[in-house]
Amino acid sequence: MKEKTLRPISGFWVLALIAVCLAGGIYGAVQEYVAVPVILFVVAGVLCTSVTVVQPNKSVVVTFFGQYVGTIVTSGLFAVIPFSLRKTVSLRVRNFNSVKLKVNDVEGNPIEIAAVIVFKVINSAKALFDVDKYMAFVEIQSETALRHVASKYPYDNFNESGMSLRANADEIAKELATELQERLSISGVEVIEARLTHLAYSTEIASTMLQRQQASAILSARQIIVEGAVGMVDMAIKQLKESGVVELDEERKAAMINNLMVAIVSERGASPVINAGSLY
């Protein structure tokens, strides 16, 4: 359905003509004419059916006996074909908040997800004639696209490779907006933005997945601590060797490395033991 822009005449001229017809009809009735007042009153009534008002950021789609005439996109007072049918379509930006959907991610984990869709109508003819109730069409297609996108990615990527719903919210939002635009283009709707508003594991697995996240975080932190401790021990051994403060054989070096690693990696404060003797 291609939209045709209608440029009707100003409604003020028609209102003036209606006033003239009414005045002439009243004058003819006073002068006791029969045909002239009737004709003038009928003409005034017919002209009244052609006057329409278009509000700002709204459009009026005009049809005449089942034929699409055009769309008025300019606000103001206008006159169109008498007895034509006019339907108003809002061109303002709107929000649609989806309900919390329960979806399985790509790994089969049940998650809860919701999104907000910002859109507006850019083709009034398509919105009215190509789909039935375009608002309901937007809602259903938005939920369908959200389910499809959510099922393509894991909630969280513990391997730190690839995209996930939690870590790549911006990329997921762009993909959701692109897919929505493809689905809603038939209805004359432009998707301005799509954003996730809710993302969580379902209640039946939330506690288990929380433990998994905590374990993964602990392992990552331990790995960083160990890497840092190894670097610190290596630096300490090199500085002792270069300064010549003490000569360390392999056994003493191993003992020092063990003590330093324990002191650095341990979660509790180190409790040093003073050894006044010798290792041998």
WONOR-V739088 format. One record per residue. N is the residue number from 1. RES is the residue in three letters. PHI is phi in degrees with one decimal (999 if undefined). BURIAL is I if it has 24 or more other ideal C-beta (glycine too) atoms within 12 Angstrom, else O. Layout:
BEGIN
N_RES_PHI_BURIAL ; N_RES_PHI_BURIAL
END
This chain:
BEGIN
1_MET_999_O ; 2_LYS_-97.6_O ; 3_GLU_-82.9_I ; 4_LYS_-111.6_O ; 5_THR_-79.1_O ; 6_LEU_-97.5_I ; 7_ARG_-116.5_O ; 8_PRO_-77.8_I ; 9_ILE_-77.2_O ; 10_SER_-66.2_O ; 11_GLY_-74.1_I ; 12_PHE_-67.3_O ; 13_TRP_-65.3_O ; 14_VAL_-68.6_I ; 15_LEU_-62.5_O ; 16_ALA_-64.1_O ; 17_LEU_-66.1_I ; 18_ILE_-63.0_I ; 19_ALA_-62.2_O ; 20_VAL_-63.5_O ; 21_CYS_-63.1_I ; 22_LEU_-65.8_O ; 23_ALA_-65.1_O ; 24_GLY_-65.5_O ; 25_GLY_-65.9_I ; 26_ILE_-65.4_O ; 27_TYR_-63.4_O ; 28_GLY_-64.9_O ; 29_ALA_-67.3_O ; 30_VAL_-65.3_O ; 31_GLN_-80.2_O ; 32_GLU_65.2_O ; 33_TYR_-80.8_O ; 34_VAL_-104.4_O ; 35_ALA_-75.9_O ; 36_VAL_-62.5_O ; 37_PRO_-59.4_O ; 38_VAL_-62.9_O ; 39_ILE_-63.2_O ; 40_LEU_-65.6_I ; 41_PHE_-67.2_I ; 42_VAL_-65.5_O ; 43_VAL_-62.0_I ; 44_ALA_-62.4_I ; 45_GLY_-65.0_O ; 46_VAL_-65.2_O ; 47_LEU_-66.0_I ; 48_CYS_-63.0_O ; 49_THR_-73.3_O ; 50_SER_-94.9_I ; 51_VAL_-79.5_I ; 52_THR_-141.5_I ; 53_VAL_-114.5_O ; 54_VAL_-112.2_I ; 55_GLN_-80.4_O ; 56_PRO_-60.0_O ; 57_ASN_59.9_O ; 58_LYS_-135.5_I ; 59_SER_-127.6_I ; 60_VAL_-122.5_I ; 61_VAL_-95.0_I ; 62_VAL_-107.9_I ; 63_THR_-127.0_I ; 64_PHE_-130.6_O ; 65_PHE_51.8_O ; 66_GLY_85.0_O ; 67_GLN_-102.2_O ; 68_TYR_-75.7_I ; 69_VAL_-91.3_I ; 70_GLY_164.8_I ; 71_THR_-124.6_I ; 72_ILE_-91.3_I ; 73_VAL_-111.0_I ; 74_THR_-100.9_I ; 75_SER_-75.7_O ; 76_GLY_144.4_O ; 77_LEU_-104.8_O ; 78_PHE_-135.2_I ; 79_ALA_-125.6_I ; 80_VAL_-119.1_I ; 81_ILE_-63.9_I ; 82_PRO_-59.2_I ; 83_PHE_65.0_O ; 84_SER_-80.1_I ; 85_LEU_-96.6_O ; 86_ARG_-119.8_I ; 87_LYS_-124.6_I ; 88_THR_-94.6_I ; 89_VAL_-125.4_I ; 90_SER_-79.3_I ; 91_LEU_-102.8_I ; 92_ARG_-79.0_O ; 93_VAL_-72.4_O ; 94_ARG_-129.6_I ; 95_ASN_-114.1_O ; 96_PHE_-129.2_I ; 97_ASN_-98.1_O ; 98_SER_-74.8_I ; 99_VAL_-74.4_O ; 100_LYS_-71.9_O ; 101_LEU_-94.9_I ; 102_LYS_-101.3_I ; 103_VAL_-131.2_I ; 104_ASN_-92.6_O ; 105_ASP_-74.5_I ; 106_VAL_-64.6_O ; 107_GLU_-91.9_I ; 108_GLY_88.1_O ; 109_ASN_-81.1_I ; 110_PRO_-73.0_O ; 111_ILE_-130.9_I ; 112_GLU_-109.4_I ; 113_ILE_-145.1_I ; 114_ALA_-147.5_I ; 115_ALA_-147.5_I ; 116_VAL_-114.5_I ; 117_ILE_-114.5_I ; 118_VAL_-105.4_I ; 119_PHE_-149.5_I ; 120_LYS_-154.1_I ; 121_VAL_-84.7_I ; 122_ILE_-115.9_I ; 123_ASN_-137.9_I ; 124_SER_-66.3_I ; 125_ALA_-64.7_I ; 126_LYS_-64.6_I ; 127_ALA_-62.0_I ; 128_LEU_-93.0_I ; 129_PHE_-105.3_I ; 130_ASP_-89.6_O ; 131_VAL_-133.2_I ; 132_ASP_-97.9_O ; 133_LYS_59.2_O ; 134_TYR_-62.7_I ; 135_MET_-66.0_O ; 136_ALA_-65.4_O ; 137_PHE_-63.3_I ; 138_VAL_-62.5_I ; 139_GLU_-63.8_I ; 140_ILE_-67.1_I ; 141_GLN_-67.6_I ; 142_SER_-64.7_I ; 143_GLU_-66.7_I ; 144_THR_-65.3_I ; 145_ALA_-65.2_I ; 146_LEU_-64.8_I ; 147_ARG_-62.4_I ; 148_HIS_-66.1_I ; 149_VAL_-66.7_I ; 150_ALA_-64.9_I ; 151_SER_-80.2_I ; 152_LYS_-90.9_I ; 153_TYR_-131.9_I ; 154_PRO_-77.4_I ; 155_TYR_-61.9_I ; 156_ASP_-141.2_I ; 157_ASN_-103.4_O ; 158_PHE_-75.8_O ; 159_ASN_-86.0_O ; 160_GLU_58.5_O ; 161_SER_-137.6_O ; 162_GLY_89.1_O ; 163_MET_-90.6_I ; 164_SER_-140.0_I ; 165_LEU_-66.6_I ; 166_ARG_-79.5_I ; 167_ALA_-86.1_O ; 168_ASN_-123.6_I ; 169_ALA_-64.4_I ; 170_ASP_-65.9_O ; 171_GLU_-65.0_O ; 172_ILE_-64.7_I ; 173_ALA_-63.9_I ; 174_LYS_-64.9_O ; 175_GLU_-65.5_I ; 176_LEU_-63.2_I ; 177_ALA_-64.1_I ; 178_THR_-64.8_O ; 179_GLU_-66.7_I ; 180_LEU_-63.4_I ; 181_GLN_-62.1_I ; 182_GLU_-64.7_O ; 183_ARG_-75.2_I ; 184_LEU_-97.8_I ; 185_SER_-62.3_I ; 186_ILE_-67.3_O ; 187_SER_-96.7_I ; 188_GLY_72.2_I ; 189_VAL_-110.2_I ; 190_GLU_-106.9_I ; 191_VAL_-87.1_I ; 192_ILE_-86.7_O ; 193_GLU_-159.1_I ; 194_ALA_-138.7_I ; 195_ARG_-136.0_I ; 196_LEU_-75.8_I ; 197_THR_-108.5_I ; 198_HIS_-150.2_I ; 199_LEU_-151.8_I ; 200_ALA_-161.2_I ; 201_TYR_-70.0_I ; 202_SER_-65.1_O ; 203_THR_-61.5_O ; 204_GLU_-71.1_O ; 205_ILE_-123.4_O ; 206_ALA_-61.3_O ; 207_SER_-66.4_O ; 208_THR_-65.3_O ; 209_MET_-69.9_I ; 210_LEU_-66.1_O ; 211_GLN_-62.2_O ; 212_ARG_-65.1_O ; 213_GLN_-64.0_I ; 214_GLN_-63.9_O ; 215_ALA_-62.9_O ; 216_SER_-64.4_O ; 217_ALA_-65.3_O ; 218_ILE_-65.5_O ; 219_LEU_-63.1_O ; 220_SER_-64.0_O ; 221_ALA_-65.8_O ; 222_ARG_-62.1_O ; 223_GLN_-62.5_O ; 224_ILE_-65.4_O ; 225_ILE_-64.0_O ; 226_VAL_-65.0_O ; 227_GLU_-60.6_O ; 228_GLY_-66.6_O ; 229_ALA_-65.4_I ; 230_VAL_-61.0_O ; 231_GLY_-64.8_O ; 232_MET_-66.3_O ; 233_VAL_-64.8_I ; 234_ASP_-61.8_O ; 235_MET_-65.0_O ; 236_ALA_-64.9_I ; 237_ILE_-63.4_I ; 238_LYS_-64.8_O ; 239_GLN_-66.2_O ; 240_LEU_-64.6_O ; 241_LYS_-69.2_O ; 242_GLU_-71.6_O ; 243_SER_-76.7_O ; 244_GLY_69.1_O ; 245_VAL_-66.3_O ; 246_VAL_-147.5_O ; 247_GLU_-93.2_O ; 248_LEU_-112.8_O ; 249_ASP_-84.8_O ; 250_GLU_-62.6_O ; 251_GLU_-70.5_O ; 252_ARG_-66.8_O ; 253_LYS_-61.6_O ; 254_ALA_-64.0_O ; 255_ALA_-65.3_O ; 256_MET_-65.4_I ; 257_ILE_-60.1_I ; 258_ASN_-61.6_O ; 259_ASN_-65.2_I ; 260_LEU_-64.1_I ; 261_MET_-62.9_I ; 262_VAL_-63.6_O ; 263_ALA_-67.0_O ; 264_ILE_-83.0_I ; 265_VAL_-82.0_I ; 266_SER_-61.2_O ; 267_GLU_-74.0_O ; 268_ARG_-94.2_O ; 269_GLY_-65.4_O ; 270_ALA_-71.0_O ; 271_SER_-117.2_O ; 272_PRO_-67.6_O ; 273_VAL_-113.7_O ; 274_ILE_-82.1_O ; 275_ASN_-107.0_O ; 276_ALA_-87.3_O ; 277_GLY_-98.2_O ; 278_SER_-131.0_O ; 279_LEU_-70.6_O ; 280_TYR_-100.0_O
END
